[in-house]
């Protein structure tokens, strides 16, 4: 179950998985040229950035839900929010593993970075299909959902290609 959640998230975590994946793709595509020979540094930047965004996201939800509920949230409610939003940092695990394969010399440097991007783009497509199925959108809705997610992902891939040359 953990591996499935790590790979594609859960019904409640689609938003966090998409958000985390977009953060990761942004960092890999924008940061890859600068870190061509420093994959461990890129992994550190990915980890820290994703954790900062996760903490900020959790904090913003705590404030919003506290105001919506009309009371300060208790420890249990805060932990539920943090757990629900864990999809954001979990979305970084597989792309970071791909970058680590380059850092360890298992894959060529460029290949590991493109693998991280491919994992991110694939994740966005899978989440688009999952969303459409859960919402029972049909074929047209599925195509639109996947198209929007892939549009974001492929825009970032194009940015990486433009910055790399």
ChimeraX attribute file (.defattr): number of C-alpha atoms within 10 A of each C-alpha:
attribute: neighborCount
match mode: 1-to-1
recipient: residues
	/A:1	8
	/A:2	7
	/A:3	8
	/A:4	9
	/A:5	15
	/A:6	18
	/A:7	17
	/A:8	21
	/A:9	25
	/A:10	18
	/A:11	12
	/A:12	11
	/A:13	19
	/A:14	21
	/A:15	17
	/A:16	22
	/A:17	29
	/A:18	26
	/A:19	21
	/A:20	25
	/A:21	29
	/A:22	23
	/A:23	20
	/A:24	27
	/A:25	28
	/A:26	21
	/A:27	19
	/A:28	27
	/A:29	22
	/A:30	19
	/A:31	17
	/A:32	22
	/A:33	17
	/A:34	12
	/A:35	15
	/A:36	16
	/A:37	14
	/A:38	14
	/A:39	22
	/A:40	16
	/A:41	13
	/A:42	22
	/A:43	23
	/A:44	12
	/A:45	16
	/A:46	24
	/A:47	16
	/A:48	13
	/A:49	16
	/A:50	23
	/A:51	18
	/A:52	13
	/A:53	16
	/A:54	21
	/A:55	17
	/A:56	12
	/A:57	16
	/A:58	21
	/A:59	15
	/A:60	12
	/A:61	16
	/A:62	20
	/A:63	13
	/A:64	12
	/A:65	17
	/A:66	16
	/A:67	12
	/A:68	10
	/A:69	10
	/A:70	9
	/A:71	9
	/A:72	14
	/A:73	15
	/A:74	10
	/A:75	8
	/A:76	9
	/A:77	14
	/A:78	18
	/A:79	14
	/A:80	12
	/A:81	16
	/A:82	18
	/A:83	12
	/A:84	15
	/A:85	24
	/A:86	21
	/A:87	26
	/A:88	28
	/A:89	26
	/A:90	21
	/A:91	28
	/A:92	26
	/A:93	18
	/A:94	16
	/A:95	26
	/A:96	24
	/A:97	15
	/A:98	23
	/A:99	27
	/A:100	21
	/A:101	20
	/A:102	22
	/A:103	21
	/A:104	12
	/A:105	10
	/A:106	11
	/A:107	16
	/A:108	13
	/A:109	22
	/A:110	15
	/A:111	14
	/A:112	23
	/A:113	25
	/A:114	19
	/A:115	20
	/A:116	26
	/A:117	26
	/A:118	18
	/A:119	21
	/A:120	30
	/A:121	24
	/A:122	17
	/A:123	23
	/A:124	29
	/A:125	23
	/A:126	20
	/A:127	25
	/A:128	23
	/A:129	22
	/A:130	20
	/A:131	19
	/A:132	20
	/A:133	15
	/A:134	9
	/A:135	11
	/A:136	11
	/A:137	15
	/A:138	10
	/A:139	12
	/A:140	9
	/A:141	17
	/A:142	20
	/A:143	16
	/A:144	15
	/A:145	23
	/A:146	20
	/A:147	17
	/A:148	15
	/A:149	22
	/A:150	21
	/A:151	15
	/A:152	15
	/A:153	25
	/A:154	19
	/A:155	13
	/A:156	21
	/A:157	22
	/A:158	12
	/A:159	14
	/A:160	22
	/A:161	13
	/A:162	11
	/A:163	14
	/A:164	14
	/A:165	6
